[in-house]
Amino acid sequence: MSQRRRVTRAVLTATAATACLALATPAWASATIGLRPAHKDKTASFFEQKCDDERFANLPDDHDGWHFVLPGRANGDFETLTLTFSDGTDDVTVNIPDSSDAYPDFFYSTGGNNPRQIHAYLFTPAGWTLVDGSATISGTGTVFNVSHACEGETPTPTPTPTPPVSESPQPSESPQPSESPQPSETPSASESPTPSDSASPTTSASPSGGTGGGDLPLTGVAVTGMALTGVALIGGGVALMTLRRRRDRITFTG
C-alpha cells in the first residue's frame, strides 16, 4: 500500500513539474517588437517634456533625453533596443545597452517584489530625429514607445567667415632704370688764340673778261673807277691852272 502511494506521489510531482515548465516556457522566449508607428520620424520636442525626471539629472544642455517604455503588465522585459536616428545628414544607429559609443544609455527597473526591466534611457545630441527602432524582449509585447523626453538646446552653428578674395598682387613695377650719368663733358681743348689779323696781301683781281677759278671777292676800289677819278682830278687841275694864268694875265695888263 505504501509503495502505491509513493508511485502515485512521484507521478503527481512529475506531472506538476511538467505543467509548470509548459506554462513558464512562453515567459522565457524572446521576441522582437517594433517602435510605435506614431513615434517614428519625430524629434524630442514632439513628446511630453519631463526634464525634471531624476534620470535626466546628468543630461548635458546640448543633448536630448529619451525615455522608452515597454507598456503592459505581462509583456516581459527589455533585453536590447536598436534605434535609428538622423543627425540631419546621416542615419546613426544606437544600441541599448552599449557602453562603447558616445551616447549614454541605461535600463531602469521597476521596484516591488517582481521588478521588471521595462524602462530604457538614452541621451543623444540635441535636434536628432528618431527614425525607427526595434526591441528584443522576454515576453509577449507587440510594440514599445517613447514615454517622455527632455529637449536640449541645439547649438547655433557658428558661421564660417568667408575669407576675402585676395586680389592677385599687382606685379611690382620695375624700377625705372637709373639714368646713366651723363658723361662728364670733356673739357674742350683750350682754344688756340686767334692769330692777330695780319694784313694779308690783296689779291689782284683777275683781268676783266678773264676766266679764273671760282669767283673771288673783290677787294679795294675797281681799277677803272680809280683811273677815271685820276683823269678827272688831272683835268680839274689843268683847268684850275688855266684859269689862274688867265687871271694873272688880266692883272698884269691892267
SETIFI-960095 format. One record per residue: residue number from 1; residue in three letters; chain; x, y, z of N, C-alpha, C in turn. Coordinates in steps of 0.02 Angstrom, whole numbers, m for minus. Each point is the difference from the previous one (the first is absolute). Layout:
<vexses>
[vexse NUM,"ALA","A",[X,Y,Z],[X,Y,Z],[X,Y,Z]],
...
</vexses>
This chain:
<vexses>
[vexse 1,"MET","A",[41,m60,0],[m41,60,0],[43,63,0]],
[vexse 2,"SER","A",[51,m1,41],[46,57,4],[37,9,m65]],
[vexse 3,"GLN","A",[14,m55,m33],[37,5,m63],[m42,33,m53]],
[vexse 4,"ARG","A",[m67,m16,m1],[m44,33,m48],[m2,75,11]],
[vexse 5,"ARG","A",[m3,19,63],[m2,71,16],[63,36,m25]],
[vexse 6,"ARG","A",[55,m33,9],[63,31,m23],[0,10,m76]],
[vexse 7,"VAL","A",[m24,m50,m35],[m3,4,m73],[m47,55,m21]],
[vexse 8,"THR","A",[m57,3,35],[m50,51,m18],[27,70,12]],
[vexse 9,"ARG","A",[35,9,56],[29,66,14],[53,19,m52]],
[vexse 10,"ALA","A",[40,m47,m20],[52,14,m50],[m32,21,m66]],
[vexse 11,"VAL","A",[m54,m34,m19],[m33,18,m63],[m30,69,4]],
[vexse 12,"LEU","A",[m32,15,56],[m30,67,9],[53,54,m1]],
[vexse 13,"THR","A",[56,m14,32],[54,51,1],[27,13,m70]],
[vexse 14,"ALA","A",[12,m53,m37],[26,8,m69],[m50,36,m44]],
[vexse 15,"THR","A",[m65,m16,11],[m51,34,m41],[m2,74,16]],
[vexse 16,"ALA","A",[4,17,63],[m1,71,21],[61,38,m27]],
[vexse 17,"ALA","A",[57,m33,2],[61,32,m25],[m4,13,m74]],
[vexse 18,"THR","A",[m27,m50,m35],[m7,7,m73],[m48,57,m17]],
[vexse 19,"ALA","A",[m55,4,39],[m49,53,m12],[30,69,13]],
[vexse 20,"CYS","A",[40,3,53],[33,64,16],[48,21,m55]],
[vexse 21,"LEU","A",[37,m48,m25],[48,16,m54],[m38,21,m62]],
[vexse 22,"ALA","A",[m57,m34,m14],[m38,18,m59],[m28,70,6]],
[vexse 23,"LEU","A",[m21,19,58],[m27,67,11],[55,54,0]],
[vexse 24,"ALA","A",[58,m19,23],[55,48,6],[36,11,m66]],
[vexse 25,"THR","A",[m5,m45,m46],[38,5,m62],[m15,63,m39]],
[vexse 26,"PRO","A",[m63,22,m8],[m12,61,m38],[34,61,32]],
[vexse 27,"ALA","A",[6,0,67],[31,57,34],[74,2,m13]],
[vexse 28,"TRP","A",[31,m54,m14],[72,m1,m12],[18,15,m73]],
[vexse 29,"ALA","A",[m47,m7,m45],[15,10,m70],[12,75,m13]],
[vexse 30,"SER","A",[43,15,m49],[14,69,m20],[m38,17,m63]],
[vexse 31,"ALA","A",[m19,63,m6],[m37,23,m59],[28,68,m20]],
[vexse 32,"THR","A",[m7,15,m64],[22,65,m26],[m62,41,m19]],
[vexse 33,"ILE","A",[m3,59,27],[m57,43,m13],[24,67,m28]],
[vexse 34,"GLY","A",[m46,39,m28],[19,63,m30],[m21,61,39]],
[vexse 35,"LEU","A",[24,57,m21],[m19,64,30],[m70,19,m23]],
[vexse 36,"ARG","A",[m38,30,44],[m68,22,m18],[4,46,m61]],
[vexse 37,"PRO","A",[m38,m14,m53],[5,39,m63],[m10,75,11]],
[vexse 38,"ALA","A",[m44,20,46],[m13,71,10],[61,37,29]],
[vexse 39,"HIS","A",[50,m37,25],[59,31,29],[61,0,m46]],
[vexse 40,"LYS","A",[m10,m22,m62],[55,0,m48],[6,68,m33]],
[vexse 41,"ASP","A",[61,16,m19],[15,63,m35],[m19,61,42]],
[vexse 42,"LYS","A",[14,m3,64],[m16,55,45],[63,21,38]],
[vexse 43,"THR","A",[2,64,17],[54,25,43],[m23,0,72]],
[vexse 44,"ALA","A",[45,14,46],[m18,m1,71],[m53,51,17]],
[vexse 45,"SER","A",[m4,55,m39],[m49,52,15],[m72,m24,m10]],
[vexse 46,"PHE","A",[m10,m55,m37],[m67,m24,m14],[m32,m31,62]],
[vexse 47,"PHE","A",[41,m27,44],[m26,m38,57],[m10,43,62]],
[vexse 48,"GLU","A",[m35,m29,48],[m10,34,64],[68,15,32]],
[vexse 49,"GLN","A",[7,63,22],[64,21,29],[m1,m10,76]],
[vexse 50,"LYS","A",[47,m42,24],[7,m11,72],[75,4,18]],
[vexse 51,"CYS","A",[26,61,m5],[71,9,15],[15,m8,75]],
[vexse 52,"ASP","A",[m54,m1,42],[10,m9,71],[7,m74,19]],
[vexse 53,"ASP","A",[m3,m45,m50],[12,m71,13],[69,m7,31]],
[vexse 54,"GLU","A",[4,m32,56],[65,m4,35],[52,m39,m40]],
[vexse 55,"ARG","A",[m23,m41,m48],[48,m36,m42],[32,46,m52]],
[vexse 56,"PHE","A",[m26,61,m7],[29,49,m45],[45,49,38]],
[vexse 57,"ALA","A",[18,m16,61],[40,46,41],[68,15,m32]],
[vexse 58,"ASN","A",[29,m49,m33],[66,10,m31],[m3,14,m75]],
[vexse 59,"LEU","A",[m60,20,m23],[m8,13,m72],[35,66,m18]],
[vexse 60,"PRO","A",[48,m1,m46],[32,63,m21],[m51,47,m33]],
[vexse 61,"ASP","A",[14,65,4],[m47,49,m28],[m10,m8,m75]],
[vexse 62,"ASP","A",[53,m22,m35],[m5,m6,m73],[m18,m70,m22]],
[vexse 63,"HIS","A",[m35,m38,43],[m22,m68,m17],[m75,m7,13]],
[vexse 64,"ASP","A",[m32,m45,m39],[m69,m19,12],[m1,m62,44]],
[vexse 65,"GLY","A",[m48,m2,47],[m9,m60,42],[m61,m38,m23]],
[vexse 66,"TRP","A",[6,m66,m7],[m54,m43,m24],[m16,m53,52]],
[vexse 67,"HIS","A",[m65,m10,12],[m22,m53,45],[m47,m47,m38]],
[vexse 68,"PHE","A",[24,m62,m10],[m39,m51,m35],[m31,m47,52]],
[vexse 69,"VAL","A",[m60,m25,m16],[m34,m44,47],[m34,m58,m37]],
[vexse 70,"LEU","A",[m3,m57,34],[m35,m59,m26],[m66,m3,38]],
[vexse 71,"PRO","A",[m55,19,m32],[m64,4,36],[m31,m69,12]],
[vexse 72,"GLY","A",[m46,m5,49],[m36,m63,14],[33,m38,56]],
[vexse 73,"ARG","A",[m42,m31,42],[25,m34,59],[32,m68,m17]],
[vexse 74,"ALA","A",[m22,m32,m53],[23,m68,m14],[42,m3,m63]],
[vexse 75,"ASN","A",[33,56,m16],[37,1,m63],[74,m16,7]],
[vexse 76,"GLY","A",[22,m21,57],[69,m20,9],[46,59,15]],
[vexse 77,"ASP","A",[65,m7,m18],[51,50,15],[37,20,m64]],
[vexse 78,"PHE","A",[30,59,2],[47,19,m53],[63,m42,7]],
[vexse 79,"GLU","A",[24,m26,m56],[66,m32,m1],[49,44,m39]],
[vexse 80,"THR","A",[m19,22,m59],[41,47,m40],[m46,46,m40]],
[vexse 81,"LEU","A",[26,58,m18],[m35,46,m46],[49,20,m54]],
[vexse 82,"THR","A",[m26,6,m60],[38,26,m57],[m39,58,m30]],
[vexse 83,"LEU","A",[30,60,4],[m35,60,m21],[39,34,m57]],
[vexse 84,"THR","A",[m37,28,m46],[30,37,m56],[m21,73,4]],
[vexse 85,"PHE","A",[51,44,m1],[m11,72,2],[30,32,m63]],
[vexse 86,"SER","A",[m25,59,m15],[29,41,m53],[30,61,32]],
[vexse 87,"ASP","A",[64,14,m16],[32,59,27],[m7,61,m45]],
[vexse 88,"GLY","A",[m43,m8,m51],[m10,54,m48],[37,m11,m65]],
[vexse 89,"THR","A",[50,m45,3],[39,m16,m60],[1,m75,m12]],
[vexse 90,"ASP","A",[17,m38,52],[6,m72,m5],[m44,m34,53]],
[vexse 91,"ASP","A",[m14,m65,m12],[m35,m40,50],[52,m30,49]],
[vexse 92,"VAL","A",[m18,0,64],[45,m25,52],[m37,m55,39]],
[vexse 93,"THR","A",[31,m59,6],[m30,m55,37],[28,m1,71]],
[vexse 94,"VAL","A",[m46,m3,49],[20,m1,70],[m30,m62,33]],
[vexse 95,"ASN","A",[42,m36,38],[m23,m60,35],[m3,13,75]],
[vexse 96,"ILE","A",[m51,m31,32],[m6,2,73],[m4,m73,23]],
[vexse 97,"PRO","A",[45,m22,44],[55,38,30],[62,m3,m45]],
[vexse 98,"ASP","A",[40,53,5],[64,3,m37],[43,53,33]],
[vexse 99,"SER","A",[49,m22,37],[44,47,36],[59,24,m43]],
[vexse 100,"SER","A",[5,m26,m62],[58,17,m41],[m12,60,m45]],
[vexse 101,"ASP","A",[m63,23,m7],[m12,56,m44],[m1,66,40]],
[vexse 102,"ALA","A",[m15,54,m35],[2,66,31],[m67,23,27]],
[vexse 103,"TYR","A",[m49,m46,3],[m68,19,19],[m19,m37,65]],
[vexse 104,"PRO","A",[m2,35,56],[m15,m32,65],[m69,m34,m2]],
[vexse 105,"ASP","A",[m5,m60,28],[m64,m36,2],[0,m47,60]],
[vexse 106,"PHE","A",[m59,m20,21],[m6,m48,56],[m72,m24,4]],
[vexse 107,"PHE","A",[m9,m60,31],[m66,m26,16],[m18,20,71]],
[vexse 108,"TYR","A",[m65,5,11],[m24,17,68],[m57,m48,16]],
[vexse 109,"SER","A",[6,m35,57],[m50,m51,18],[m51,28,50]],
[vexse 110,"THR","A",[m59,m30,m2],[m51,18,49],[17,m31,67]],
[vexse 111,"GLY","A",[m29,25,52],[12,m29,67],[m51,m53,16]],
[vexse 112,"GLY","A",[m5,m16,63],[m49,m49,24],[29,m70,3]],
[vexse 113,"ASN","A",[m46,m47,13],[21,m70,7],[16,m32,m68]],
[vexse 114,"ASN","A",[m27,27,m52],[11,m29,m66],[25,57,m47]],
[vexse 115,"PRO","A",[64,20,9],[24,56,m41],[3,m19,m74]],
[vexse 116,"ARG","A",[m14,50,m43],[0,m11,m72],[44,53,m32]],
[vexse 117,"GLN","A",[38,m22,m51],[44,46,m36],[m37,26,m62]],
[vexse 118,"ILE","A",[m42,51,11],[m42,25,m54],[15,73,m17]],
[vexse 119,"HIS","A",[51,30,29],[18,69,m14],[71,3,m30]],
[vexse 120,"ALA","A",[7,41,m52],[66,9,m30],[11,75,m12]],
[vexse 121,"TYR","A",[62,24,17],[16,71,m7],[59,8,m49]],
[vexse 122,"LEU","A",[m2,55,m36],[53,13,m49],[9,76,m7]],
[vexse 123,"PHE","A",[63,22,m7],[17,70,m13],[31,5,m70]],
[vexse 124,"THR","A",[m27,44,m40],[28,12,m68],[11,75,m10]],
[vexse 125,"PRO","A",[43,19,m47],[9,71,m15],[m68,33,m17]],
[vexse 126,"ALA","A",[m9,61,23],[m63,35,m9],[m18,7,m74]],
[vexse 127,"GLY","A",[m64,m9,m14],[m25,10,m68],[m4,m62,m43]],
[vexse 128,"TRP","A",[24,m57,25],[m3,m61,m39],[m73,m23,m8]],
[vexse 129,"THR","A",[m14,m34,m56],[m67,m26,m14],[0,m76,9]],
[vexse 130,"LEU","A",[m50,m25,40],[m8,m72,9],[m34,m28,m62]],
[vexse 131,"VAL","A",[38,m38,m40],[m26,m26,m64],[m38,m64,10]],
[vexse 132,"ASP","A",[28,m48,37],[m32,m65,8],[34,m36,59]],
[vexse 133,"GLY","A",[m26,m58,18],[31,m39,54],[m32,m68,7]],
[vexse 134,"SER","A",[37,m44,33],[m25,m67,16],[28,m19,68]],
[vexse 135,"ALA","A",[m34,m49,32],[21,m22,67],[m7,m75,5]],
[vexse 136,"THR","A",[48,m30,34],[m4,m71,17],[m25,m4,72]],
[vexse 137,"ILE","A",[m54,m38,11],[m30,m4,67],[m10,m73,19]],
[vexse 138,"SER","A",[m7,m10,65],[m17,m67,25],[m74,3,20]],
[vexse 139,"GLY","A",[m44,m10,m48],[m71,5,16],[m42,m1,m62]],
[vexse 140,"THR","A",[m60,25,6],[m49,m3,m54],[m21,68,m25]],
[vexse 141,"GLY","A",[40,51,13],[m18,67,m22],[2,5,m76]],
[vexse 142,"THR","A",[m31,54,m27],[m3,9,m72],[35,64,m23]],
[vexse 143,"VAL","A",[m1,51,43],[33,64,m17],[31,30,63]],
[vexse 144,"PHE","A",[47,45,m12],[24,42,55],[m4,72,m25]],
[vexse 145,"ASN","A",[5,48,46],[m10,69,m20],[42,48,44]],
[vexse 146,"VAL","A",[m2,64,m19],[33,51,39],[m49,23,53]],
[vexse 147,"SER","A",[21,m3,63],[m42,23,55],[0,75,5]],
[vexse 148,"HIS","A",[61,30,3],[8,73,2],[72,17,m20]],
[vexse 149,"ALA","A",[14,63,m5],[66,21,m22],[18,66,34]],
[vexse 150,"CYS","A",[61,21,m11],[24,66,24],[41,30,m57]],
[vexse 151,"GLU","A",[m28,51,m31],[34,30,m58],[59,43,23]],
[vexse 152,"GLY","A",[57,m12,m32],[60,39,15],[4,63,m43]],
[vexse 153,"GLU","A",[52,39,13],[11,62,m38],[44,m15,m60]],
[vexse 154,"THR","A",[m29,10,m58],[38,m12,m61],[51,56,m9]],
[vexse 155,"PRO","A",[64,m16,m2],[50,53,m7],[m8,35,m66]],
[vexse 156,"THR","A",[6,67,2],[m3,39,m62],[66,m7,m36]],
[vexse 157,"PRO","A",[m3,m24,m63],[63,m8,m37],[33,67,m10]],
[vexse 158,"THR","A",[64,0,13],[39,62,m11],[15,6,m74]],
[vexse 159,"PRO","A",[m23,56,m29],[14,7,m72],[74,3,m14]],
[vexse 160,"THR","A",[19,m36,m50],[70,1,m20],[14,64,m38]],
[vexse 161,"PRO","A",[46,40,27],[14,63,m36],[28,m14,m69]],
[vexse 162,"THR","A",[m27,37,m48],[25,m9,m68],[61,44,m9]],
[vexse 163,"PRO","A",[56,m32,m15],[61,42,m8],[m8,46,m59]],
[vexse 164,"PRO","A",[22,61,7],[m6,46,m57],[41,m25,m58]],
[vexse 165,"VAL","A",[m27,13,m59],[36,m22,m60],[62,43,m7]],
[vexse 166,"SER","A",[55,m34,5],[62,38,m3],[13,20,m72]],
[vexse 167,"GLU","A",[10,64,m7],[15,23,m68],[70,m23,m19]],
[vexse 168,"SER","A",[5,m24,m60],[66,m21,m22],[46,60,1]],
[vexse 169,"PRO","A",[56,m10,33],[45,57,8],[20,29,m67]],
[vexse 170,"GLN","A",[m4,66,m2],[22,33,m61],[75,m10,m7]],
[vexse 171,"PRO","A",[21,m14,m60],[73,m9,m9],[36,64,19]],
[vexse 172,"SER","A",[49,m10,41],[36,59,22],[31,35,m60]],
[vexse 173,"GLU","A",[m9,65,0],[26,37,m56],[76,m4,m1]],
[vexse 174,"SER","A",[24,m15,m58],[72,m4,m6],[28,70,12]],
[vexse 175,"PRO","A",[48,4,42],[27,66,13],[27,30,m64]],
[vexse 176,"GLN","A",[m16,64,m7],[25,34,m60],[75,m4,0]],
[vexse 177,"PRO","A",[27,m18,m57],[74,m5,m1],[30,68,16]],
[vexse 178,"SER","A",[44,m4,46],[31,64,20],[36,29,m60]],
[vexse 179,"GLU","A",[m12,64,m7],[31,32,m58],[76,m5,7]],
[vexse 180,"SER","A",[28,m24,m53],[72,m7,2],[30,71,4]],
[vexse 181,"PRO","A",[44,8,45],[28,67,8],[28,25,m66]],
[vexse 182,"GLN","A",[m18,63,m12],[26,30,m62],[76,1,3]],
[vexse 183,"PRO","A",[30,m21,m52],[74,1,2],[24,71,10]],
[vexse 184,"SER","A",[43,4,46],[26,68,15],[29,29,m65]],
[vexse 185,"GLU","A",[m20,61,m9],[23,32,m62],[76,4,m1]],
[vexse 186,"THR","A",[25,m26,m54],[73,4,m6],[18,73,m10]],
[vexse 187,"PRO","A",[39,24,44],[17,71,m7],[27,12,m70]],
[vexse 188,"SER","A",[m31,50,m31],[20,16,m69],[72,22,m1]],
[vexse 189,"ALA","A",[29,m20,m52],[71,19,m6],[5,76,0]],
[vexse 190,"SER","A",[45,21,39],[7,74,6],[6,29,m70]],
[vexse 191,"GLU","A",[m45,48,m9],[m2,29,m67],[67,34,m15]],
[vexse 192,"SER","A",[23,m19,m56],[64,32,m19],[m13,73,m14]],
[vexse 193,"PRO","A",[41,43,24],[m12,72,m9],[m6,15,m73]],
[vexse 194,"THR","A",[m51,42,m11],[m12,20,m70],[59,43,m23]],
[vexse 195,"PRO","A",[30,m19,m54],[59,40,m21],[m22,70,m20]],
[vexse 196,"SER","A",[40,45,20],[m16,70,m15],[m5,9,m75]],
[vexse 197,"ASP","A",[m48,43,m15],[m12,10,m72],[63,29,m32]],
[vexse 198,"SER","A",[31,m39,m37],[58,27,m36],[m23,22,m68]],
[vexse 199,"ALA","A",[27,51,m22],[m22,27,m65],[19,m50,m53]],
[vexse 200,"SER","A",[m51,m33,m22],[14,m48,m54],[4,38,m65]],
[vexse 201,"PRO","A",[45,m18,m43],[8,36,m63],[m63,m3,m40]],
[vexse 202,"THR","A",[m18,57,m27],[m60,5,m40],[10,m37,m65]],
[vexse 203,"THR","A",[m47,m43,m12],[6,m39,m62],[m22,44,m57]],
[vexse 204,"SER","A",[40,4,m48],[m16,43,m58],[m55,m33,m39]],
[vexse 205,"ALA","A",[m48,40,m20],[m57,m27,m35],[23,m26,m67]],
[vexse 206,"SER","A",[m31,m51,m19],[18,m28,m66],[m24,47,m53]],
[vexse 207,"PRO","A",[33,4,m56],[m19,45,m53],[m71,m11,m19]],
[vexse 208,"SER","A",[m36,56,m12],[m71,m5,m17],[m6,m41,m63]],
[vexse 209,"GLY","A",[m52,m37,3],[m11,m42,m58],[40,m62,2]],
[vexse 210,"GLY","A",[47,m6,47],[40,m61,3],[m36,m53,39]],
[vexse 211,"THR","A",[19,m57,m13],[m30,m57,37],[47,m19,56]],
[vexse 212,"GLY","A",[m26,m4,53],[41,m21,57],[m32,m59,34]],
[vexse 213,"GLY","A",[25,m13,56],[m29,m54,40],[m68,21,24]],
[vexse 214,"GLY","A",[m17,m19,59],[m64,20,28],[0,74,12]],
[vexse 215,"ASP","A",[m61,30,1],[m5,72,12],[31,17,66]],
[vexse 216,"LEU","A",[46,49,m3],[33,22,61],[m25,68,17]],
[vexse 217,"PRO","A",[m9,15,63],[m23,66,19],[50,52,m22]],
[vexse 218,"LEU","A",[m27,58,m23],[44,54,m22],[16,43,59]],
[vexse 219,"THR","A",[61,17,7],[22,42,55],[23,66,m30]],
[vexse 220,"GLY","A",[m13,53,39],[24,66,m23],[m47,30,m52]],
[vexse 221,"VAL","A",[17,56,m30],[m39,36,m50],[17,m26,m69]],
[vexse 222,"ALA","A",[m52,m2,m41],[13,m25,m68],[53,43,m35]],
[vexse 223,"VAL","A",[43,m31,m40],[55,35,m34],[m27,52,m48]],
[vexse 224,"THR","A",[m54,m15,m34],[m28,48,m48],[m23,63,34]],
[vexse 225,"GLY","A",[m34,m9,58],[m24,58,37],[57,44,21]],
[vexse 226,"MET","A",[56,m33,21],[57,38,24],[30,39,m59]],
[vexse 227,"ALA","A",[1,m32,m57],[31,35,m58],[m41,60,m20]],
[vexse 228,"LEU","A",[m67,m9,m1],[m43,57,m18],[6,56,50]],
[vexse 229,"THR","A",[4,m19,63],[6,52,52],[66,38,m10]],
[vexse 230,"GLY","A",[51,m37,m15],[65,32,m10],[m2,48,m60]],
[vexse 231,"VAL","A",[m32,m24,m53],[m5,43,m60],[m39,63,16]],
[vexse 232,"ALA","A",[m56,m9,40],[m40,58,17],[39,50,41]],
[vexse 233,"LEU","A",[39,m28,48],[40,45,42],[52,37,m42]],
[vexse 234,"ILE","A",[30,m37,m44],[52,33,m42],[m32,53,m43]],
[vexse 235,"GLY","A",[m58,m17,m28],[m33,49,m42],[m20,61,38]],
[vexse 236,"GLY","A",[m24,m11,62],[m19,56,43],[60,44,16]],
[vexse 237,"GLY","A",[56,m33,12],[61,37,17],[22,43,m59]],
[vexse 238,"VAL","A",[m6,m30,m58],[21,37,m60],[m45,60,m9]],
[vexse 239,"ALA","A",[m65,m10,11],[m47,55,m9],[14,56,49]],
[vexse 240,"LEU","A",[13,m19,62],[14,52,51],[62,38,m18]],
[vexse 241,"MET","A",[51,m36,m22],[62,34,m18],[m12,47,m58]],
[vexse 242,"THR","A",[m42,m20,m48],[m14,43,m58],[m36,62,22]],
[vexse 243,"LEU","A",[m50,m6,44],[m38,57,25],[46,47,39]],
[vexse 244,"ARG","A",[45,m29,39],[44,43,39],[45,40,m45]],
[vexse 245,"ARG","A",[27,m30,m50],[44,36,m45],[m36,57,m35]],
[vexse 246,"ARG","A",[m61,m13,m18],[m40,53,m32],[m9,58,48]],
[vexse 247,"ARG","A",[m13,m15,61],[m8,54,48],[64,40,5]],
[vexse 248,"ASP","A",[54,m39,5],[64,34,9],[13,47,m60]],
[vexse 249,"ARG","A",[m17,m22,m58],[11,41,m59],[m44,62,2]],
[vexse 250,"ILE","A",[m60,m9,20],[m44,57,4],[26,50,50]],
[vexse 251,"THR","A",[26,m20,53],[26,44,51],[57,40,m27]],
[vexse 252,"PHE","A",[47,m28,m35],[61,34,m25],[m18,51,m53]],
[vexse 253,"THR","A",[m43,m13,m40],[m16,47,m55],[m45,57,23]],
[vexse 254,"GLY","A",[m25,m1,55],[m44,54,24],[38,55,28]],
</vexses>
